[in-house]
Amino acid sequence: MHVSADAARAETQILRRLSQARPDLRIIRIPDPDGDNAGLDAEASAQLLDRSQPAAVLLIGTELPPALILAAHARNIPLVMAEFRLRSRDLGWGMQSAMRRQLLSLMTTVMLTNTASMQIARRMSLDHSRISMTGPVSEIREPLHCSETERASMAQQMNGRHAWFASSLPQSEEGPVLAAHQAALRHSHRALLILSPRDSARIDLLALEIESAGMTVARRSEDEDLSDEVQVLLTDGPTEMGLWYRLAPVSFMGGTLAGEENAMRHPFEPAALGSAIVHGPASGMFATEWQQLDGANAARKVRTPEDLAVTITELTQPEMIAALASNAWTVSTGGADVAITITRAVQSVLQAGQDAERTAP
């Protein structure tokens, strides 16, 4: 098995699934830190394959190690390419593009991560019967926990009010979020904002600012009652996140509007708990996850504070919220399905090799 530097998370999940499906499978990881830029060390690759005699070679990620691929092909060892992305420059006619096309033509099967790669594949002179689109192996996260007693109590206090959650909110985004909530209140006077400040030391000062803006606030830290008159509930900061994602039908992900990476939380946190997601243009370390969510119509992207106010006001329709939340849940759990698909492809290749050995004269 060869793993590109950009596929470490996918490797973990695929290995787990392979080990579960075939506990007897012996897996050897082949180091190749230089990837496509490596020299064609045919001798080393040949020795490694002759010594290990693998039933198949699994390549995970975007790198195509030439020496390994050519050595495996020369020995009729099946090559399985997973978590692979094609680039527009692969359609070029330079030496590197031509080499990549040649290497890809030697693959037994190629599993692509996105539709753009599939479109490029259709324009290349590759055997389309060997190519499929699985989507990416995204990170699977366990849902954040909460006290069911607390959840039931808070849900009763909320009494069916439309609520939205501002998660891990940095100071720079407090103004836009409060303005968005004031817009929501003009549309629905019972709307409730659950606000989790990134810095819990700001809770008391933030409560004063909310009150000066003409809104009624309750502080979780002071165990203040959540009556129908309360328009903003200030949480204890980055605690009980699982509780608020469960209670709020809509969640805005803090840090994504102002681009403050230290405030950003993983997009799959609300996705796994049924909360529709709103986010700004900044993705930080979660670019892949946001691309998946946006591409699947599983989140609403806003670019300005004004966009945020409009979007929060719009997201009061249960059908719209439910569609976003359902799509987000599918994306957040889909990585497991992709890993299973890749595992099945590897098993199919292994089984085909065993069948060929049994029927050989």
C-alpha positions as CSV (number, residue, x, y, z in Angstrom):
1,M,0.0,0.0,0.0
2,H,1.2,3.5,-0.9
3,V,-0.3,6.6,0.7
4,S,0.1,10.1,-0.6
5,A,0.8,12.8,2.0
6,D,-2.6,14.3,1.4
7,A,-4.5,11.1,2.2
8,A,-3.5,10.4,5.8
9,R,-7.1,10.6,7.1
10,A,-8.4,8.4,4.4
11,E,-5.7,5.8,5.1
12,T,-6.9,5.4,8.7
13,Q,-10.5,4.7,7.8
14,I,-9.6,2.4,4.8
15,L,-7.2,0.4,6.9
16,R,-9.8,0.0,9.6
17,R,-12.4,-1.3,7.1
18,L,-9.9,-3.6,5.4
19,S,-8.9,-5.1,8.8
20,Q,-12.5,-5.6,9.7
21,A,-13.3,-7.3,6.4
22,R,-10.2,-9.4,6.2
23,P,-8.5,-9.9,9.6
24,D,-6.1,-12.3,7.9
25,L,-4.9,-9.7,5.4
26,R,-1.2,-8.7,5.7
27,I,-0.7,-5.0,4.7
28,I,2.7,-3.5,3.9
29,R,3.0,0.3,3.8
30,I,5.4,1.4,1.1
31,P,7.2,4.7,1.8
32,D,7.6,7.1,-1.0
33,P,7.9,10.7,0.4
34,D,8.7,12.3,-3.0
35,G,5.6,11.0,-4.8
36,D,5.4,12.0,-8.5
37,N,8.8,13.7,-8.3
38,A,10.6,10.5,-7.3
39,G,13.3,9.1,-9.6
40,L,12.4,5.8,-11.4
41,D,14.1,3.5,-8.9
42,A,13.0,0.4,-10.8
43,E,15.5,-1.9,-9.0
44,A,14.3,-1.0,-5.5
45,S,10.7,-1.3,-6.5
46,A,11.3,-4.7,-8.1
47,Q,13.1,-6.0,-5.1
48,L,10.4,-4.8,-2.7
49,L,7.6,-6.5,-4.8
50,D,9.6,-9.7,-5.3
51,R,10.3,-9.9,-1.6
52,S,6.7,-9.2,-0.4
53,Q,4.9,-10.8,-3.3
54,P,1.6,-8.8,-2.8
55,A,-1.7,-10.0,-4.2
56,A,-2.5,-6.3,-5.1
57,V,-1.1,-2.8,-4.7
58,L,-3.4,-0.2,-3.2
59,L,-2.5,3.5,-4.0
60,I,-4.3,6.1,-1.8
61,G,-4.3,9.7,-2.7
62,T,-3.1,11.9,-5.7
63,E,0.4,10.7,-6.2
64,L,1.4,8.2,-8.9
65,P,4.8,6.7,-7.9
66,P,6.1,5.6,-11.4
67,A,8.6,3.0,-10.4
68,L,6.2,1.1,-8.1
69,I,3.4,1.2,-10.7
70,L,5.6,0.0,-13.6
71,A,7.1,-2.7,-11.5
72,A,3.7,-4.0,-10.3
73,H,2.4,-3.9,-13.9
74,A,5.4,-5.9,-15.1
75,R,4.5,-8.6,-12.6
76,N,0.8,-8.6,-13.3
77,I,0.0,-7.4,-9.8
78,P,-3.4,-5.6,-9.8
79,L,-3.2,-1.8,-9.1
80,V,-6.1,-0.2,-7.2
81,M,-6.2,3.6,-7.1
82,A,-8.4,5.2,-4.4
83,E,-9.1,8.7,-3.1
84,F,-7.7,10.0,-6.5
85,R,-8.3,13.4,-8.0
86,L,-7.6,14.5,-11.6
87,R,-6.5,18.0,-12.4
88,S,-7.2,20.1,-15.5
89,R,-3.5,20.1,-16.4
90,D,-3.8,16.3,-16.7
91,L,-5.5,17.0,-20.1
92,G,-2.3,18.7,-21.3
93,W,0.2,17.2,-23.8
94,G,3.4,17.8,-21.9
95,M,5.7,15.0,-20.8
96,Q,4.4,14.9,-17.2
97,S,0.7,14.8,-18.3
98,A,1.5,12.1,-20.8
99,M,3.3,10.0,-18.1
100,R,0.4,10.4,-15.7
101,R,-2.0,9.2,-18.4
102,Q,0.2,6.2,-19.1
103,L,0.4,5.3,-15.5
104,L,-3.3,5.6,-15.0
105,S,-3.9,3.4,-18.0
106,L,-2.2,0.6,-16.1
107,M,-4.6,0.7,-13.2
108,T,-7.0,-2.1,-12.6
109,T,-9.5,0.3,-11.0
110,V,-9.5,4.0,-10.3
111,M,-11.9,5.5,-7.7
112,L,-12.3,9.3,-8.0
113,T,-13.3,11.8,-5.3
114,N,-15.4,14.3,-7.2
115,T,-17.4,15.1,-10.3
116,A,-14.7,17.4,-11.8
117,S,-12.3,14.5,-11.8
118,M,-14.9,12.3,-13.5
119,Q,-15.5,14.9,-16.2
120,I,-11.7,15.1,-16.8
121,A,-11.5,11.3,-16.9
122,R,-14.2,11.2,-19.6
123,R,-12.0,13.4,-21.8
124,M,-9.0,11.3,-21.3
125,S,-8.2,8.1,-23.3
126,L,-8.7,5.8,-20.3
127,D,-10.8,2.7,-20.0
128,H,-14.0,4.1,-18.5
129,S,-15.1,0.7,-17.3
130,R,-12.2,0.9,-14.8
131,I,-13.2,4.3,-13.4
132,S,-15.8,5.2,-10.8
133,M,-16.6,8.1,-8.5
134,T,-16.9,7.3,-4.9
135,G,-16.5,10.7,-3.3
136,P,-13.9,11.5,-0.7
137,V,-13.2,9.6,2.5
138,S,-14.1,12.3,4.9
139,E,-13.4,12.2,8.6
140,I,-16.0,10.5,10.7
141,R,-16.6,12.1,14.1
142,E,-18.5,10.8,17.0
143,P,-21.5,13.0,17.9
144,L,-20.8,15.3,20.8
145,H,-22.5,14.1,24.0
146,C,-24.9,15.9,26.2
147,S,-27.1,15.2,29.3
148,E,-30.5,13.9,28.1
149,T,-32.0,15.3,31.3
150,E,-30.6,18.8,30.4
151,R,-31.7,18.5,26.8
152,A,-35.3,17.6,27.8
153,S,-35.4,20.4,30.4
154,M,-34.1,23.0,28.0
155,A,-36.4,21.9,25.2
156,Q,-39.4,22.3,27.5
157,Q,-38.2,25.8,28.5
158,M,-37.8,26.8,24.8
159,N,-41.4,25.8,24.3
160,G,-41.2,25.3,20.5
161,R,-39.5,28.6,19.8
162,H,-37.4,29.0,16.7
163,A,-33.8,29.0,17.9
164,W,-30.5,29.3,16.2
165,F,-27.0,28.8,17.7
166,A,-23.9,30.9,17.2
167,S,-21.1,28.5,17.9
168,S,-17.7,29.5,19.3
169,L,-18.2,33.2,18.3
170,P,-15.2,35.5,18.3
171,Q,-15.6,39.1,19.4
172,S,-15.3,40.3,15.8
173,E,-18.4,38.5,14.9
174,E,-20.6,39.4,17.8
175,G,-21.9,42.5,16.2
176,P,-23.0,40.8,12.9
177,V,-24.6,38.0,14.8
178,L,-26.6,40.3,17.1
179,A,-27.7,42.3,14.1
180,A,-28.8,39.2,12.3
181,H,-30.8,38.2,15.4
182,Q,-32.5,41.6,15.5
183,A,-33.5,41.0,11.9
184,A,-34.9,37.6,12.8
185,L,-36.9,39.1,15.7
186,R,-38.6,41.5,13.3
187,H,-39.7,38.4,11.3
188,S,-40.5,36.2,14.3
189,H,-40.8,37.9,17.7
190,R,-40.3,34.7,19.6
191,A,-36.9,33.8,17.9
192,L,-34.1,32.8,20.3
193,L,-30.4,33.2,19.8
194,I,-28.2,30.8,21.7
195,L,-24.8,32.4,21.7
196,S,-21.6,30.6,22.7
197,P,-18.7,33.2,22.9
198,R,-15.2,31.9,22.0
199,D,-13.9,33.7,25.1
200,S,-16.0,32.8,28.1
201,A,-14.4,35.8,29.9
202,R,-16.6,38.1,27.7
203,I,-19.9,36.7,29.0
204,D,-20.7,39.5,31.4
205,L,-19.6,42.3,29.2
206,L,-21.4,40.7,26.2
207,A,-24.6,40.5,28.3
208,L,-24.4,44.3,28.9
209,E,-23.9,44.9,25.2
210,I,-26.9,42.8,24.3
211,E,-29.1,44.6,26.8
212,S,-27.9,48.0,25.5
213,A,-29.0,46.9,22.0
214,G,-32.5,46.5,23.4
215,M,-32.6,42.7,23.8
216,T,-33.3,40.6,26.8
217,V,-30.6,38.2,27.8
218,A,-30.2,35.2,30.1
219,R,-26.8,33.8,31.2
220,R,-26.3,30.0,31.5
221,S,-23.4,30.7,33.9
222,E,-25.8,32.4,36.4
223,D,-28.5,29.7,35.9
224,E,-31.0,32.4,34.8
225,D,-34.4,31.3,33.7
226,L,-35.1,31.0,30.0
227,S,-38.5,32.7,29.9
228,D,-40.4,33.6,26.7
229,E,-39.2,37.2,27.1
230,V,-35.5,36.1,26.8
231,Q,-34.2,36.8,23.3
232,V,-30.6,35.8,23.7
233,L,-29.2,32.9,25.8
234,L,-25.5,33.3,26.6
235,T,-23.9,29.9,27.2
236,D,-20.8,29.1,29.2
237,G,-18.5,29.4,26.2
238,P,-17.1,26.2,24.6
239,T,-19.0,23.8,26.9
240,E,-22.1,21.7,26.3
241,M,-21.8,22.1,22.6
242,G,-23.6,18.8,22.0
243,L,-26.5,20.2,23.9
244,W,-26.9,23.4,21.8
245,Y,-26.4,21.7,18.5
246,R,-29.2,19.3,19.4
247,L,-31.6,22.1,20.6
248,A,-31.0,24.6,17.8
249,P,-32.4,23.8,14.3
250,V,-29.8,26.2,12.8
251,S,-26.2,26.7,13.7
252,F,-23.8,29.5,12.6
253,M,-20.2,28.4,12.7
254,G,-18.1,31.1,14.4
255,G,-14.9,32.3,12.9
256,T,-15.9,31.6,9.4
257,L,-17.2,35.1,8.7
258,A,-14.2,37.1,10.0
259,G,-11.6,34.3,9.2
260,E,-10.5,33.7,12.7
261,E,-9.2,30.1,12.5
262,N,-8.7,29.7,16.3
263,A,-12.5,30.0,16.7
264,M,-13.5,27.5,14.0
265,R,-15.0,24.2,15.0
266,H,-15.3,21.1,12.9
267,P,-18.3,21.5,10.4
268,F,-19.4,17.9,11.1
269,E,-20.2,18.7,14.7
270,P,-23.7,20.2,13.9
271,A,-24.1,18.0,10.9
272,A,-24.0,14.9,13.0
273,L,-26.6,16.2,15.4
274,G,-29.3,17.4,12.9
275,S,-28.6,21.2,13.0
276,A,-28.7,23.0,9.6
277,I,-25.4,24.9,9.1
278,V,-24.7,28.5,8.1
279,H,-21.1,29.6,7.6
280,G,-19.0,32.4,6.2
281,P,-16.4,32.3,3.3
282,A,-13.4,31.4,5.4
283,S,-12.8,27.6,5.7
284,G,-9.5,27.4,7.7
285,M,-8.3,23.9,8.1
286,F,-11.7,22.5,7.1
287,A,-11.7,23.4,3.4
288,T,-12.5,19.8,2.3
289,E,-15.4,19.4,4.7
290,W,-16.9,22.8,3.6
291,Q,-16.6,21.9,-0.1
292,Q,-18.4,18.6,0.6
293,L,-21.2,20.3,2.5
294,D,-21.6,23.2,0.1
295,G,-21.5,20.9,-2.9
296,A,-24.2,18.7,-1.5
297,N,-26.5,21.6,-0.7
298,A,-25.9,20.7,3.0
299,A,-25.0,24.2,4.3
300,R,-25.7,27.9,3.5
301,K,-22.7,30.0,2.8
302,V,-22.8,33.8,3.5
303,R,-20.2,36.3,2.5
304,T,-21.1,39.4,4.5
305,P,-22.9,40.4,7.7
306,E,-25.8,41.5,5.6
307,D,-26.0,38.1,4.0
308,L,-26.0,36.5,7.4
309,A,-29.0,38.6,8.5
310,V,-31.0,37.6,5.4
311,T,-30.1,33.9,5.7
312,I,-31.0,33.6,9.3
313,T,-34.3,35.3,8.6
314,E,-35.0,33.0,5.7
315,L,-34.1,29.8,7.7
316,T,-37.3,29.7,9.7
317,Q,-39.1,27.3,7.4
318,P,-39.1,23.8,8.8
319,E,-38.9,22.2,5.4
320,M,-35.9,24.2,4.3
321,I,-34.1,23.5,7.6
322,A,-34.9,19.8,7.5
323,A,-33.5,19.5,3.9
324,L,-30.2,21.2,4.9
325,A,-29.8,19.1,8.1
326,S,-30.6,15.9,6.3
327,N,-28.1,16.6,3.5
328,A,-25.5,17.5,6.1
329,W,-26.0,14.3,8.1
330,T,-25.6,12.3,4.9
331,V,-22.3,14.1,4.1
332,S,-20.9,13.8,7.6
333,T,-21.5,10.1,7.7
334,G,-20.7,9.4,4.0
335,G,-17.0,8.9,4.6
336,A,-17.7,5.5,6.1
337,D,-19.6,4.4,3.0
338,V,-16.8,5.5,0.8
339,A,-14.2,3.6,2.8
340,I,-16.5,0.5,2.6
341,T,-16.7,0.9,-1.2
342,I,-13.0,1.1,-1.5
343,T,-12.6,-2.0,0.7
344,R,-15.0,-3.9,-1.4
345,A,-13.1,-3.0,-4.6
346,V,-9.9,-4.2,-3.0
347,Q,-11.6,-7.5,-1.9
348,S,-13.0,-7.9,-5.4
349,V,-9.5,-7.7,-6.9
350,L,-8.1,-10.1,-4.3
351,Q,-10.9,-12.6,-4.9
352,A,-10.3,-12.4,-8.7
353,G,-6.7,-13.2,-8.2
354,Q,-7.5,-16.2,-6.0
355,D,-10.1,-17.5,-8.5
356,A,-7.5,-17.2,-11.3
357,E,-5.0,-19.2,-9.3
358,R,-7.5,-22.0,-8.7
359,T,-8.4,-22.3,-12.4
360,A,-4.9,-22.0,-13.7
361,P,-3.6,-25.2,-15.4
